[in-house]
Amino acid sequence: MREIAISIYLFFFHIAFQICKWAPLKRKVTFVVTFADNTSYIYEEMQRQHIEVDVVFLYNKRCQQVFEHVQATAIPFETKSVVHMMRAIYHLATSEHVIVDNYFGFLSAIKFKENVQCTQIWHAAGAVKRFGMMDPSNEQRSKWAIKRFKKVYAQFHRIVVGSDFFADIYKQAFLAKDEAFLRTGIPRTDFFFQEEKMKQVKRQLFEENPILRNKKVILYAPTFRNDELYDASIHLDIEMMYQQLRKEYVLLIRLHPSVAMSDIDFMERYRGFLFDYSQYANVNDLLAITDVLISDYSSIPMEFAFFNRKMIFYAYDYKYYDTSSGFWEDYPSSMPGPVVTKTAEIITEMKQELDEDRIKNFSEKWNEYSTGKSSEQFVQAVFGKYKG
């Protein structure tokens, strides 16, 4: 039934796109946005370089606050609104550039005009878990689904990467060729080289929550898990952490924005120690005030590595993930910090010395081209001919 529903949606998308293709191409770029960070940095740089091109944002609802006030066309995307959808399809069909930051199934149902460039900027600076054509769950997919995936990946004329290591992953995940890669670095990582911007972010966070100013900050940012979409539990022993760490630390929880947290009563029980930042828009802002990151299979460590601070990997379900999702590398040895399965082990590791060389090597592997000028280099590479 799910495949039938997808097929019907894609059929109507295809028909509408074919109709809109009769309109001429315009000097226009359309961004299809799931996460605002990379797109925002690119857009700001386009303005700085005076790129003379119309800009359209087709945005996911989680990005609404970012795009509803921009001086450009902004349309909610993949909603139930027929008007919004038809406007979005028109812009996709008439843009010289289409920039996407995720997997979008509609790409399998359309064919761009010959001179259109589709660029994949992705929403992560790296990947621990296998995805794309190397996702183990593909074994349970239908042949039509696999065919659809391949059609989507074939639309990426260019793919932004932060390192050659990540490019090699894309070659497997997206069946990409080497000539497709834009080795400009990840646009949003420019933030980690902007001292004034980081100071401003810190001031704002401390003003909003003064408790953070005088304590060391632990950020717990686990990866998205499908089975916790509507009811997520915090798998840490909060009571143990509270008893042993509250004098020196505070704990920020950042679950995936789509996840509903069932342990909301914890906020009251551990007032002054535990804070829920799951709906905070930009995780990089939180990294700027974080002293210790606790994660698992997320891509956040690739960016936190810029700070050369302590990371602990709480992989309580490692055996399950190893068989169900799989990893690009040996997980325990490739992480830039200790891998643990119990809260008590986290507390023990908090007291250990920082392995700076391990973090540095990890950062060099993933952030090879992310050197503070990624947005500038991207805009020059993609929009150079449109400079005013």
Secondary structure per residue as TSV (DSSP state, phi and psi in degrees):
chain	resnum	aa	ss	phi	psi
A	1	M	-	360.0	-37.4
A	2	R	H	-64.6	-42.0
A	3	E	H	-63.6	-38.0
A	4	I	H	-64.2	-44.8
A	5	A	H	-61.8	-42.8
A	6	I	H	-62.9	-43.3
A	7	S	H	-62.0	-40.6
A	8	I	H	-64.8	-45.5
A	9	Y	H	-59.5	-47.2
A	10	L	H	-67.5	-33.1
A	11	F	H	-62.1	-48.5
A	12	F	H	-69.2	-34.6
A	13	F	H	-61.9	-43.3
A	14	H	H	-61.0	-46.2
A	15	I	H	-62.2	-47.3
A	16	A	H	-62.8	-39.7
A	17	F	H	-64.9	-42.6
A	18	Q	H	-61.1	-38.9
A	19	I	H	-65.5	-45.4
A	20	C	H	-68.0	-23.8
A	21	K	T	-65.7	-15.7
A	22	W	T	-67.4	-23.9
A	23	A	S	-74.3	148.8
A	24	P	-	-71.6	154.4
A	25	L	-	-65.6	147.8
A	26	K	E	-122.2	162.0
A	27	R	E	-74.0	80.1
A	28	K	E	-148.9	145.8
A	29	V	E	-120.6	133.1
A	30	T	E	-114.6	121.1
A	31	F	E	-94.5	130.5
A	32	V	E	-108.0	113.3
A	33	V	E	-119.6	124.7
A	34	T	S	-100.7	-42.2
A	35	F	S	-124.2	132.8
A	36	A	H	-79.6	-18.4
A	37	D	H	-55.5	-60.2
A	38	N	H	-60.9	-43.8
A	39	T	H	-61.3	-41.8
A	40	S	H	-62.4	-43.2
A	41	Y	H	-65.6	-39.9
A	42	I	H	-64.9	-44.2
A	43	Y	H	-63.1	-43.4
A	44	E	H	-60.8	-40.5
A	45	E	H	-69.7	-35.8
A	46	M	H	-60.6	-39.7
A	47	Q	H	-68.0	-40.6
A	48	R	H	-63.3	-37.7
A	49	Q	T	-88.5	2.8
A	50	H	T	57.4	52.8
A	51	I	B	-77.8	118.6
A	52	E	-	-91.2	85.4
A	53	V	S	-152.7	142.4
A	54	D	E	-69.1	143.5
A	55	V	E	-122.8	134.1
A	56	V	E	-128.6	134.8
A	57	F	E	-113.5	122.6
A	58	L	E	-104.6	107.3
A	59	Y	E	-118.1	147.4
A	60	N	-	-71.4	152.3
A	61	K	G	-60.6	-26.5
A	62	R	G	-68.3	-15.1
A	63	C	G	-99.3	8.2
A	64	Q	H	-56.4	-43.6
A	65	Q	H	-63.0	-28.6
A	66	V	H	-75.1	-40.8
A	67	F	H	-105.3	-9.9
A	68	E	T	-72.6	-13.4
A	69	H	T	-118.3	10.1
A	70	V	S	-73.9	155.6
A	71	Q	S	-86.6	59.5
A	72	A	S	-159.2	169.0
A	73	T	E	-72.1	126.0
A	74	A	E	-132.7	125.2
A	75	I	E	-130.8	128.1
A	76	P	E	-59.3	137.7
A	77	F	-	-116.6	145.6
A	78	E	S	56.2	47.1
A	79	T	S	-103.2	-175.8
A	80	K	S	-86.6	-0.3
A	81	S	-	-80.2	118.9
A	82	V	H	-66.4	-36.7
A	83	V	H	-63.7	-48.3
A	84	H	H	-60.4	-42.0
A	85	M	H	-65.8	-42.7
A	86	M	H	-66.9	-38.2
A	87	R	H	-63.2	-42.5
A	88	A	H	-62.1	-45.6
A	89	I	H	-63.6	-39.1
A	90	Y	H	-58.8	-45.9
A	91	H	H	-67.4	-37.6
A	92	L	H	-63.0	-36.5
A	93	A	H	-80.0	-16.1
A	94	T	T	-119.5	14.0
A	95	S	E	-100.2	140.4
A	96	E	E	-74.4	-24.9
A	97	H	E	-131.1	134.2
A	98	V	E	-124.3	125.6
A	99	I	E	-121.1	123.5
A	100	V	E	-119.8	156.1
A	101	D	S	-125.1	18.9
A	102	N	S	-163.7	-177.4
A	103	Y	-	-79.4	126.2
A	104	F	-	-128.2	116.1
A	105	G	G	-61.0	-28.3
A	106	F	G	-60.4	-23.5
A	107	L	G	-63.7	-21.2
A	108	S	G	-77.6	-13.9
A	109	A	G	-106.3	1.6
A	110	I	-	-128.0	163.3
A	111	K	-	-132.8	115.4
A	112	F	-	-68.2	156.8
A	113	K	-	-64.4	161.5
A	114	E	T	-56.4	-38.0
A	115	N	T	-92.6	6.8
A	116	V	-	-83.5	140.4
A	117	Q	E	-113.7	127.7
A	118	C	E	-109.4	121.3
A	119	T	E	-116.7	131.2
A	120	Q	E	-99.3	115.5
A	121	I	-	-101.3	-7.6
A	122	W	-	52.7	168.5
A	123	H	S	-114.0	8.3
A	124	A	-	-137.1	151.8
A	125	A	S	-87.8	-1.6
A	126	G	-	-175.9	-174.7
A	127	A	-	-152.0	129.8
A	128	V	S	-94.6	-46.5
A	129	K	B	-83.5	149.9
A	130	R	-	-70.5	145.2
A	131	F	-	-148.5	-179.1
A	132	G	G	62.8	-136.9
A	133	M	G	-70.2	-12.1
A	134	M	G	-100.3	5.8
A	135	D	-	-69.4	121.3
A	136	P	G	-58.0	-26.0
A	137	S	G	-68.3	-11.9
A	138	N	G	-60.9	-24.0
A	139	E	G	-62.7	-24.7
A	140	Q	G	-95.6	-0.4
A	141	R	S	-84.6	156.9
A	142	S	-	-77.2	162.8
A	143	K	H	-65.0	-27.9
A	144	W	H	-69.9	-38.5
A	145	A	H	-64.5	-44.1
A	146	I	H	-63.0	-40.7
A	147	K	H	-62.6	-39.2
A	148	R	H	-64.7	-44.3
A	149	F	H	-56.2	-47.0
A	150	K	H	-62.8	-37.1
A	151	K	H	-64.6	-39.6
A	152	V	H	-63.0	-49.4
A	153	Y	H	-64.0	-31.0
A	154	A	H	-68.7	-16.0
A	155	Q	T	-78.5	-14.9
A	156	F	-	-79.5	100.1
A	157	H	S	-69.9	-35.6
A	158	R	E	-138.6	147.1
A	159	I	E	-133.5	125.3
A	160	V	E	-79.3	135.9
A	161	V	-	-134.0	153.6
A	162	G	S	-98.0	-9.8
A	163	S	-	-163.6	161.9
A	164	D	H	-67.2	-29.8
A	165	F	H	-62.4	-43.3
A	166	F	H	-69.8	-33.1
A	167	A	H	-60.8	-40.6
A	168	D	H	-63.5	-33.5
A	169	I	H	-67.5	-44.2
A	170	Y	H	-62.1	-32.1
A	171	K	H	-60.7	-34.6
A	172	Q	H	-84.3	-43.3
A	173	A	H	-72.6	-40.9
A	174	F	S	-110.3	3.7
A	175	L	-	56.3	37.5
A	176	A	-	-81.8	151.0
A	177	K	-	-95.3	155.3
A	178	D	G	-60.4	-34.4
A	179	E	G	-69.4	-10.5
A	180	A	G	-79.0	-17.4
A	181	F	E	-82.2	134.7
A	182	L	E	-100.3	106.1
A	183	R	-	-89.3	61.0
A	184	T	S	-98.3	-12.5
A	185	G	-	89.1	169.6
A	186	I	-	-87.6	120.5
A	187	P	G	-51.2	-44.8
A	188	R	G	-70.3	-14.2
A	189	T	G	-72.4	-9.3
A	190	D	G	-56.4	-28.9
A	191	F	G	-52.9	-37.9
A	192	F	G	-73.8	-4.3
A	193	F	G	-112.2	4.8
A	194	Q	-	-108.8	89.0
A	195	E	H	-58.2	-45.3
A	196	E	H	-64.5	-39.1
A	197	K	H	-66.2	-39.4
A	198	M	H	-66.5	-39.3
A	199	K	H	-62.4	-41.4
A	200	Q	H	-63.1	-43.2
A	201	V	H	-62.7	-44.0
A	202	K	H	-60.9	-45.6
A	203	R	H	-58.3	-43.4
A	204	Q	H	-65.3	-44.3
A	205	L	H	-64.0	-39.1
A	206	F	H	-70.9	-33.9
A	207	E	H	-67.6	-39.0
A	208	E	H	-72.2	-30.6
A	209	N	-	-142.5	84.6
A	210	P	G	-58.6	-22.6
A	211	I	G	-60.1	-31.8
A	212	L	G	-67.2	-22.9
A	213	R	G	-66.6	-34.1
A	214	N	G	-108.6	10.7
A	215	K	S	-128.9	156.0
A	216	K	E	-75.8	145.9
A	217	V	E	-109.2	125.8
A	218	I	E	-102.6	128.8
A	219	L	E	-112.2	121.2
A	220	Y	E	-101.6	111.3
A	221	A	-	-130.2	83.0
A	222	P	-	-77.5	162.9
A	223	T	-	-73.1	164.3
A	224	F	-	-72.2	133.3
A	225	R	-	-122.0	125.6
A	226	N	G	-57.7	-36.5
A	227	D	G	-76.8	-2.2
A	228	E	G	-114.5	18.1
A	229	L	S	-59.6	-41.5
A	230	Y	S	-107.1	-6.3
A	231	D	S	-157.8	90.1
A	232	A	B	-99.3	140.3
A	233	S	-	-113.6	149.1
A	234	I	-	-87.2	118.2
A	235	H	-	-86.9	3.5
A	236	L	S	-80.1	152.8
A	237	D	-	-85.2	89.5
A	238	I	H	-62.8	-38.3
A	239	E	H	-60.3	-44.1
A	240	M	H	-63.6	-43.5
A	241	M	H	-66.1	-39.4
A	242	Y	H	-61.1	-47.4
A	243	Q	H	-65.0	-36.0
A	244	Q	H	-99.2	-17.7
A	245	L	H	-121.6	-10.4
A	246	R	T	-64.1	-24.9
A	247	K	T	-69.7	-29.8
A	248	E	T	-111.5	-26.3
A	249	Y	E	-124.8	160.1
A	250	V	E	-121.3	157.4
A	251	L	E	-120.1	118.8
A	252	L	E	-100.3	132.8
A	253	I	E	-106.0	128.2
A	254	R	-	-131.5	94.3
A	255	L	-	-81.9	170.1
A	256	H	-	-58.6	138.5
A	257	P	T	-56.5	-24.1
A	258	S	T	-81.8	-10.4
A	259	V	-	-88.4	137.9
A	260	A	-	-95.4	123.5
A	261	M	B	-89.2	123.4
A	262	S	S	-82.9	-20.9
A	263	D	-	-91.5	40.8
A	264	I	T	-65.1	-25.7
A	265	D	T	-64.7	-18.9
A	266	F	H	-59.2	-33.3
A	267	M	H	-59.2	-38.7
A	268	E	H	-78.5	-40.4
A	269	R	H	-64.8	-34.9
A	270	Y	T	-116.6	42.3
A	271	R	T	-56.2	133.9
A	272	G	T	89.4	-9.8
A	273	F	T	-120.1	-43.4
A	274	L	E	-109.9	130.6
A	275	F	E	-134.7	136.7
A	276	D	E	-95.0	112.6
A	277	Y	-	-113.2	28.9
A	278	S	T	-64.5	-31.2
A	279	Q	T	-95.3	4.2
A	280	Y	-	-69.4	131.6
A	281	A	S	-64.9	-44.6
A	282	N	-	-117.6	109.8
A	283	V	H	-66.4	-28.6
A	284	N	H	-62.8	-32.1
A	285	D	H	-60.0	-43.6
A	286	L	H	-66.7	-34.8
A	287	L	H	-62.0	-30.4
A	288	A	H	-64.1	-26.3
A	289	I	H	-107.1	3.5
A	290	T	-	-85.5	132.3
A	291	D	S	-96.7	-34.4
A	292	V	E	-135.8	125.3
A	293	L	E	-101.0	129.5
A	294	I	E	-112.6	118.2
A	295	S	E	-138.6	-163.7
A	296	D	S	-146.4	-85.4
A	297	Y	S	-115.7	17.8
A	298	S	-	-77.8	166.1
A	299	S	S	-90.5	-2.9
A	300	I	H	-56.7	-38.5
A	301	P	H	-57.5	-28.7
A	302	M	H	-59.2	-36.0
A	303	E	H	-88.1	-37.1
A	304	F	H	-64.2	-22.3
A	305	A	G	-61.6	-21.3
A	306	F	G	-59.8	-28.9
A	307	F	G	-85.9	-14.2
A	308	N	T	55.9	48.0
A	309	R	-	-116.6	169.5
A	310	K	E	-65.7	136.2
A	311	M	E	-129.7	137.8
A	312	I	E	-128.1	137.0
A	313	F	E	-111.5	107.8
A	314	Y	E	-92.2	88.4
A	315	A	-	-104.3	65.4
A	316	Y	T	-65.2	-21.9
A	317	D	T	-117.1	33.0
A	318	Y	H	-55.9	-45.3
A	319	K	H	-61.6	-40.0
A	320	Y	H	-64.5	-46.2
A	321	Y	H	-65.2	-35.5
A	322	D	H	-62.7	-34.6
A	323	T	H	-90.7	-33.5
A	324	S	H	-88.3	-37.0
A	325	S	T	-111.0	-41.3
A	326	G	-	80.0	160.2
A	327	F	B	-126.7	154.3
A	328	W	S	-73.8	-26.9
A	329	E	S	-135.7	173.8
A	330	D	-	-62.5	115.3
A	331	Y	H	-61.9	-54.8
A	332	P	H	-59.5	-38.9
A	333	S	H	-83.2	-17.4
A	334	S	H	-93.5	-11.7
A	335	M	S	-79.5	148.2
A	336	P	S	-85.8	32.9
A	337	G	S	-175.5	174.0
A	338	P	-	-67.2	143.6
A	339	V	E	-102.9	124.1
A	340	V	E	-129.9	166.4
A	341	T	S	-126.8	-0.4
A	342	K	S	-134.9	149.1
A	343	T	H	-61.4	-38.3
A	344	A	H	-58.8	-35.0
A	345	E	H	-69.6	-34.2
A	346	I	H	-60.1	-48.1
A	347	I	H	-61.9	-39.5
A	348	T	H	-63.3	-44.8
A	349	E	H	-68.3	-24.5
A	350	M	H	-59.6	-27.1
A	351	K	T	-92.0	-4.6
A	352	Q	S	-85.4	160.5
A	353	E	-	-68.5	149.4
A	354	L	-	-76.6	131.5
A	355	D	-	-92.5	88.0
A	356	E	H	-65.6	-38.2
A	357	D	H	-63.7	-38.6
A	358	R	H	-63.4	-41.9
A	359	I	H	-69.5	-41.3
A	360	K	H	-61.1	-45.4
A	361	N	H	-63.5	-38.7
A	362	F	H	-63.1	-45.3
A	363	S	H	-65.1	-41.0
A	364	E	H	-63.3	-33.2
A	365	K	H	-68.7	-39.0
A	366	W	H	-99.3	-26.3
A	367	N	-	-113.6	29.6
A	368	E	T	-52.1	-43.4
A	369	Y	T	-103.9	-1.6
A	370	S	-	-90.7	89.0
A	371	T	S	-120.9	20.0
A	372	G	S	101.2	-6.6
A	373	K	-	-126.2	26.0
A	374	S	H	-64.7	-43.3
A	375	S	H	-63.8	-44.3
A	376	E	H	-60.5	-45.0
A	377	Q	H	-67.7	-37.3
A	378	F	H	-63.6	-48.6
A	379	V	H	-63.7	-39.6
A	380	Q	H	-62.7	-41.2
A	381	A	H	-70.6	-37.9
A	382	V	H	-94.7	-38.2
A	383	F	H	-119.1	14.4
A	384	G	G	-52.7	-36.9
A	385	K	G	-73.2	-11.0
A	386	Y	G	-98.5	8.1
A	387	K	B	-62.5	138.7
A	388	G	-	-79.4	360.0
